[in-house]
Structure formats: C-alpha cells, structure tokens
Amino acid sequence: MESGGCSPIGMKKFFKTVIDISAEDYDTIIFSAGKIGYQVEMSLSELSKVIRFTTADII
C-alpha cells in the first residue's frame, strides 16, 4: 500500500523532508498539520526548531 502526501510534522518515523527553495521568499508557509482538515502556518526558521529539512530547487 502506498501513502499519499505526508505532513512534515507528526510522522511516526523520520523521513527526509525537502521544501522548495521558493518557500524562503515568504514570511510564513502553510502546510498540513498531520490530521485531515488541519493546517499549520509558520516561518521556515520556526519549522526548523521542530523538524529537520533541507531546501532545494524542486521542479
């Protein structure tokens, strides 16, 4: 069974998280909170305190 999109927070196992570099152009980003119907809004610097991620030019 394959899973769909996974929130970068709230996962039971660590998975590599890559965020498009364009997110650095915004004060905050909005992403899934890990539960259907819930979202989180925060800056990349705040998010870096919660999870490990890298930014890259994703095409």
Secondary structure, 3 states (H helix, E strand, C coil): CCCCCCCCCCCCCCCCCEEEHHHHHCCCEEEECCCCCCEEEECHHHHCCCCCCEEECCC
